[in-house]
Amino acid sequence: MPYTAKIKVTLRQSILDVQGKAVEHALKNLGYGTVESARIGKYIEVTINEQDQLQAERIANEISQKLLSNPVMENYSFELEPVK
C-alpha cells in the first residue's frame, strides 16, 4: 500500500523570515491589526510506494532531511497517510 507523506518545512525561529515580515506588514495595511506575526514555509506531498509503514517513514524522513529542507536554517515535520 503506498503512503502519502505530507511534509511541512519552516524556517527555524532564530532565522529572520523576510517573506513572513512582508506578509505581516501587508496584513496590517489591509486592516488586520490583530495579526501579530506571520511566517512563511513550504508544504510538499510525496507518494511513497512502500508496503511497510516504518520504511515509508524512514524514506520520508531521509528525503526531508537530505533534499527538501536545509537543516542549518529549517525544521521539518511530516504526517504519513495510506493512499486510499
N, C-alpha and C positions, 0 to 999 in steps of 0.2 A: 504494500500500500504506500503510495507516495505521500509526502508531507509538504505542507507549505510553511516555510519559515517567514514570519513577519518580523523584520528587523528594523529597529529604531537606532539611529546614530545621532548623538548630540555632542555639542562642544562641552568640555569639562567646565565646571562652574568658575574655575580660575582663569579661563580664557575669555577675553573680551569678544562678545558676539556683535560685530558691527551691523550685520543684517538685522538682528533682533532689535538693536537700538534704533535703527531706521524705522522698523515696523512700529515699535513703541511710540516713537515721535509722531509718526503719521496717524496712529490711532488717537493720540491725544489731540492732534489738529482736527480730527474728524468729530471731536466732541466726546470721546470715550475717556474722560478724565479719571475714571476709576481703574483704568488699566495701569498696573504698577510696573510690569515688566513683560517683555516678550523675548523668546529665544527661538532660533531657527534650527532645524535639524533635517535629517533625511529619513525617509521611510522606503524600505525595499522589501519586495516579496520575492522569494526564491522557492521554486518547486524542487524538492529533492526526491528522486526516485529511489527510495531505500525502504526495505521492508522492516528493518529494525529501528525502533524509535530512538534508542540510545545512539545508534550510528548516525541517524539523521541529526540529532542534537550535536554530536561531535562535529559533523560537517558544517552545520550552521554556525557553530562557534568558531571553527577554523576560518571559514570564509569571511566572517565578520571581522575577525582579528587581523587576518592577512591581507584582505583586499578592500573591504567595504568601509573600514574605519582607519583613522590614524591614531594608534594607541597613545601617542605622545600628547595629542590635543583633544581626542574624542573618547566618549564612552559609548558602549552599545549594549542593547538588550534585545532579546528575541522571544517570540512565542512560537511554538510548533503546533500545527494542527493537521490532522489527517485530511487528505483531499477526498471530498465526497463525490 
